[in-house]
């Protein structure tokens, strides 16, 4: 049973037995069985002992040697945001050729009123498109306007380019070109956007519909492209509706808790609250509201008075009283953004996408960072800072590491402030965060996707500081991991925490500063996630913990490193209720 809605079960007591039960947390033992009652763990141990302790109406599941462990905690999934972004679009992620693309767009055209936009996803694997992209189509290119006109001439069409890869590529049909004002007369290049035109024998200089360069939909502030985007509707879907399907996908990957700490806005919060009120949440959700969103063009920085108002509005959303949904902090994107478009702030110049020297883009001033920190201290609000480059870290740390602020910094389990992203970090910076009591959330997929680009743009020396998980642990920091832009398979992320390989080339920057043990990699998705969120009873299956668990076809703690990404989730429970059951265990 794959079901996006929580299933109501007749029995509230479960005995899962004849497998390997790993409670994690402080318990490193592999038990034979686990007993659940009323959404909580009663005990782990021997099947016979637990059966004697269970009531007569206990429901039993024979694990047939399978592995049980706590449900996974994805500390940075963008679950609702990405679901709402993708749902209104024509899905081309798995398109096989131009004919397939045309057919999918034509199908949407049949149900779309003439004149309305039809917008698609890019081709390939979101969000980095490293393993598969339009280049893997048999045509080795995106369809141009003449091909897309075969799908519809009555609707403007756009095949999008998604962040973060820059330069990128998108495609319009003829109606789309006309709607945004791109004609044959336009220059071949405007700002950092290149407009393809027909050439060669018989070519007349007509635009092909293909645009290259800074054509991404977010983290792209190219003046010409920003004007183009202003003529294209921002297509969205009802967050609550699309998130039900997204939760089912996450449950199928073993995720029972998500933390939404970035790009969260009131519409997304309302969506989660609607799902919770209707009893439809199949993951626990923790949220930190963003106080100034810098990701989407056009970006106009808030004035200090507007910033103060945003802080207060965010504080009013805080609510930690629910067992499934908590709003537990505020987030400031102090980072300059990703390196690919040239926004990551670094102390030394590096190449932007077009070979020009840059030190990155400061989106948020030091004045706002200090105002944010003081507000959170004054109101006992847990602060989240986004940081990408060395300069981001130094700016945050220099603001906080002053006597009057540092002395007030909250310390201790569940009180520590959080620094997010952290794709690169030096050892001194890690130790400064630890002295200030921070926790860290990051993604091994950053180095996987961006490692080669870092080497090309910044230089190979950056690899020693890219994704140094062991360095963070040695500094005494609690580290939890999420999927962010991908890969979206948590077990592959656990693999990357050990191998530190780069996409496509297979190069590795693994050093003693990077490589963690298998148990440490698993803990970053379970116990450490619960600790970072200060959510008692998740990330472990200790007695009294929430019965959030997964049944797996192998042990992520002991299977071969190459086998880890192929781990299959055969059952997922949230608070003792089955939320994913493909039937592998039988009745």
N, C-alpha and C positions, 0 to 999 in steps of 0.2 A: 504494500500500500504506500504509494507516494502521495501525500496529502498536504496541501498548503495550510490546512486548518487543524488545530489541535483536536485530537480524537478523545472523546469522553469514554473512559474504560469502566467496565462494571466493577472490577476489583481494584482496590487501592493498595494491596500488598502484593509485591512481586518477589520471586526468588529466581535469580539468574544463576545458573550453576554449570558445572562441568566445563569450565573455561579457565582463562587466566585473567583475574581481576586486579588491576593496578590502581589503587586509590590515589597514588602520587601524594603531593604535599610532603608530610613528614613520614609517610609510610612507603617504604621501598619494597615491601613484600608483594609477591604475586599470590593472591588468594584463589581458592577454587570456586567461591560463590559470593554473592552479595544479596543482601535482603533490604528491600525498600518498603516503606510504608508512609502513606499520606504525603507523598512528594519529597520524602527525606530518606537518607541512608540510615538504616538501623544498625547494620553491622556488615563486615566482610569476614570471611573465614571458610570453614569447612562446610560442605553442603549438609551433611547429616546434623551437625550442631545447629545450623541456621534453620533447618527444617523443623527441628524440635521447638525452636523459639518462635516459629511463625504461627499465626492463626490458621485454622482449618481451611479457610477460603483463599489461601494464598494462591496466586497464579504463578506457575513455573515456566521458565524458558530454558530449554537445554541449549547451551552455547556450542556444543559439539567442538570444543577446543578453541573457540574463538576468543578474542581479546576484548576486555571491557576496560575503559578508562574514562576519565571525566570528559564531558563535552568540551569542545574547543572554544576559545575566546578569541575572536578576531578583533583586535584592538584598533583597527583603522580600515574598515571595509568600504566606506561610502555606499552602503547597501541600498538605502532609499534613494540617494542622489543618482547613482548610476542606473537604478531601475527606472526612475522617472525620466532620465535622460534618454534611455534607449527605447522605452515602450512606444512612443508615438512614431518612431522611425521605421522605415522599411529595413529589415534586418538583412544585411549583405555579408555578415561576418563569415558565413560558410558558403558564399556564392562560388560556383565552380567555373563559370566562364561568362563572357559578355551576353550570350543568349539567356543564361539564367538570370543575370542582372536585369536585363530588359523585361523578362517575363515577370519578375517580382515587382518591378515598378509599374508595369502595365496592369497587374492585378490590383495594386493599390489605386491606380488611376480610375478603375471602373467604379470605385465606391467613393471617390473624392470629387466634390463639386469642381467644375472647370474654373481655372484661375487660381485655385488654392495650391499652395506649395506642397510638393512631395519631397521629403528629405530622408536620406538613408544614412545608415552607419557606414563607416569605412569597410573595406574588404579585409578579412583576416582576423587575427586574435587580438582583442582589446587587452590592454590599452597601449601597449608598446608596438604591437604589430612586428615583432622581431622574428617569431617562428613562422608566421604566415601573414602575407600581405597581398596587395594587388599584384605585386611582382610575380607571385606564384600562380596567377591565372595563366592559362595556355597562351593568351594574347600578350602576356608580360607587361600590360599597361591597363590603365583605366579606360573605360569606354568614353569616347569624345561626344560632342554634342550631336553629331549625325547619328551615332549609334543610339544615344539616349532618346533622340527624337522618335526613334522607332517604338519606344514605349509609350510616349504621349507627346503631343504638340500642344495640348490644351492646358497643361499644368507646368509651372516652373519646377525644375528638378535640380537638386543638389546632392551629390555624393560628398559627405562631410570628410573633413580631416580632424582627427581628435588629438588632443594634447597627449603626451608632451613632446613627441618627436618633431624637431624643426631642423631643416626645412621639411615641408610636408607637401601634400598634393590633394586637390579636390577637383570635382568635375561638375559642370552645369550642362543642361540641355539648352537649346536655342532660346526657349521661353525664359529660362532662368537667367541667361545672360542679359536678355533685354530688360528683365525686371530689375536687375541691379545696375543697369546702365553701362554694361561692358559692350563696346562696339568694335568694329574693325579699325576705327580711327584711333583708338586708345593706344598709347605707347606700349612697347613690348614689356616694359618694366615700369611700375609705379611703386615708389617706396621699396619695400622688400617683397613685392609680389611680382612674379613673372607670368605674363599672359602668353600662352602658347598660340602660335599662328601657323597656318599652313605655309609650306615652303616647297621649293623644288620645282620641277617641270609641271606647269599647269597650275602652280600655287598662286593664289591671288591675295595672300596676306590676311585671309579671313581668320578670325579667332576660332580655335578648335573647341573651346569650352573647358580646357584643362588649365588650371592655375596652380602655380608652384610657389614655394617659399613660405612666408609667414601667413599661412591660411588656416591655422588652427582655430578652434572655437573658444578655447580659454588659454590663459597665460600668454596672450598674444595682443599686443597693443600697437601693432603697426597702424599708422593713421589711415592708410588707404583701405586696409582690410576692415578696420573698425567701421568705416563708412559703409562698406559692403554689408557687414553684419547688421547694420541698423535698418537695412531694407529687407531682411529675412526674419520671419517670425521666430521667436524662441519657443520651440515646440515642447510642451510639457504634458505629463499625464497626471491623473489624480494620484498623489503619493501613496495613500492608503491602499488603493486598489492594486497598483503594480507591486507594492512591497509584499503582498501576500505570496505572489509567485516567487519573488526574490528570496523570501525567508525559506520557502520550500527548497530552493537550490542550496542555500547555506546549510539547512538541516541535512541535506543529502551529502554535504561535504563534512559533516560532523560538528558544525558550529551551533552552539546553544546560547552564546552571548555575543553581542556586538557592542562596540563603543563607537559612537558617531561624534567625533570631536572636531570635524573640519568641514567648512562650507555648510554648516547647519543653519537654516533660516526658519522663521516662524511657520511657513507652510509645511516644512518637513516635520517640525515638532507637532503641529496639529495632526498630521497624518499618523504619526506614531500614537498620539493620544487617542485618536479615533479607533485605531486597531486595538489598543488596550481596552478601551471602553466596551468594545464589541466582543471581547474575549478571543481575539484572533491572533494575538502575538504567539509565534512559535519560537521566538528567541527572546531572551532577556535583552533589554536595550538600555544602555547608558548613553547620555547625550551631554555634550558641552557646546553651548551656543557661541557662534562666531560673533564678535563685536564689530568687526569691520572686514567685509569680504573684498579681497583684492584680485580674485582669480579671473573675473569675467569683464571684458571690455564693454563699454568704456568705463574706466575706473576713475572716479573723482574722489580724492581723499576727503574724509570728513574733517570739518573744522573741529577745534578742541571742544567747543560747546556741544556740537553734534555728537562727538565721541563720548562725552560725559553722559549725554542722554542715552546713547546706545548701551553704555555700561549699565545704567540703571534699568533699562528695559530687559537686558539680559539677566540681571539679578532677580527680577520679578518672575522669571520663568523657573527658577531653581525649585526642585521638588524631589526629595530623596526618600519619600515615604512609601513608595510602591514596590512590590516584590518582583515586578516584571519590567517596569519602566522608571528610570530615574534621570532627572536633569541635575547633573552634579558638578557643573563647572562652567567657566567661560574660556574662550579661546581667542588668542591674538596671533594673527599670521605675521609675526615679526620677521619671517623669512622674506628674502627677495624673490622666492619662487624657484622653479626648476632651472637646472643648468642648460638643458637643451636649447631653450629660446634665449639664453644668455642672461637670465635674471639672477641666478644664484650669486650671492655676494661673497667675494673672495678678496683677500688683501693684495694679491698680485694680479695684474691683467691676464686674462685668458681669452681665447678666441670665441667670439659669438658665432652664430650659425653661418655667417658669411665671411669669416676670417678677420673681423675687426676686433681690436682689443677692447675688452670690457672688464669692469670689476663688479658687474651685477647691477641690480635695480633696487634701491631702498623704497619699499612701499609704505612702511610704517616708520615714523620718526622715533628717535630716542625719547622725545617728550611724551609721546603716546605710550611707549613701553613703560616709562616710569609712572605715568598716570594710571595705567592698567594695573601695574603691580601694587601701587598704593591703594587703589580701590579694592582690589582683592584682599589685601591685608586688613583694611579697615572694616570690611564686611564679612570676613571669614569665608571667602569664596575660593574654591580651588582653581588655580590658574593653569592654563595650558598655553605653551608657547610653541609656535612652529619655527623651526630653524633648519636651514639647509647647508649653507656655506660657513667657512671659518669666520667670516665677518659677522654673520648672523649670530653665531655663538658668542663672539667677543662683545658685540653690542648688548645682547641680553645680559650677559654675565657682568659687564662693567656697570650696567644700571643697577643690578640687584646686589652686587658684591660691594656695597658701600655700607658703612657702619650702621646707619639708621635703618636701612632696609634689611640687611643681612641678619641683624639681631632679631628681627621680627619674623623671619622666614619660618613657616610651619615645618616641623620635622616629625618623623615617626610614621608608622604604617597607616596608609590611607590618608595622610595629611599632606604628604609631599606634593609639591607642584610637579608638573609634567612638561618635559620637552619632547616634542613630536618630530617625526621624519628622521632627522639626524643621518642623512646619507653619508656625510663625511664629518669626522671629528678628530681632533688631536687628543693625545693623552692628557696634557695639562688642562684642556677644556673639560674632559670627562671628570677629572678630579675636582675641578672647581664646581661643577654641577653637583657632585656627590657632597662636597662640603656644605652646599646650600640646601641639601636634603632632597634633591630632585629624583624623580623616576624618569625612565626613558621608554618611549615607544618608537619602534622603527620597523623596517621591512627589508629582509634580505634580498627581495626582488629589485631594490634600487640598484645595487651593484650589478646584479644579473643583467638588467636591461641597459644600464647606463655606463657600465664599466669601460667598455671600449671607447665610448664617446668622451668620458672623462680623460682617458689617456690621450686621445687625439686633441681635445680642446685645451686641457690644462697641462697635461704631461704625465708620463707614467709614474712619476713620484707620488701622484695623488692616490694611487692604488693602496698604499700602506695605510691610508686614513679612510678608505671607503668601506663602510660596513664592518668596522672592527668590533664584533660582538664580544669576543673574549676580553678585549681591552675594557669595555664598559663594565663587564662583570667583575674583573679584577679591581676596578676602581671602587667597587662596592655599590654599584647602582643596580636597582631592580629593573630588568629589561623585559618588556612584553612586545609581541610582534603582531602585525596585521598584514593584510594582502594589498591594501591600497590599489594601485593601478595594475597589480599582477606580479607573477602568475596568481590566479585566484584559487589554486589548489593549496590548502594549508600544508599538506604533507610534502609537496614539492618545496614549499618555503622552509620546512624543517630540513629537507635535504640541502638546500642552498646555505643554510646556517652552518653546515659542516663542509661543503665542498667549495663554496664561494666561487663558482664558475660563472663566466659571462655568457650571455646568450650568443648564439650563432657560432662564435669562434671557439667556445669551450675553454678559453683562457681562464686561469684562476689566479686570484690575488690572495690565496690562503696563506696565512702566516700564523704564528702563535698568538698574535693579536686578534686574529679573526676567527679561528676554528673553535667551536664549542663542542662539548660532548653531546651524544645523542640525548641523554637525559636533560641536559640544559636546553637543547633545542625544543624538546617536548614541553618542558616547563614554561618556556616562553609563550606557549599557546594554551597553557592550562593554569598551573598554580600562580605563576608570576602575573598573568592577566588578572586573576582574582585579587591579588595583592595590590596591583596598580589601581584597580577600580575601587578598592576598599569595599568589596561586595562579599560579605561573610558567607561562606558555604558554597562558593563556586570555584571551579578550578581544581577541586579535590573531591574524593569520594570518602572522606573520613566520616565516622559516625556523626550524625546530626547535620551533615552537609546536604545541600539540595541534590535531589536525584536527577541531576543533569548528566547523562552518560551516553556513551556511544559504544556499539559493538562493532569490532573491526575484523576483517578476514586475516589479519596478521598483526604482529606486535610492532608498532612504530619504535619501540625501545630496543628491539633486537634484530629486526629484519635487515637484509642487505641494503646498503645505501642506495643502490640502483633500483631496488624494489619499492622504496618508500613512497614515491609519487603515485604508484599504482594501488595504494591502499584503498580498499573498498569499505564503505560504511554500510553495515547490514542492519543497523537499528539505531535510532536516535530518540532519546527520551528527554523531555523538559519537565522538571518537577514531577517525575514519575509518570508522565503522560507520553504516549508514543506520538512523535511528530514526523517520523520518517521510518517507513518499513517497506522495503521492496520485496519482502517475502522470502528472503534468503534463509531465514531461520525456521520457516514453517509456522504452524499455529502454536 
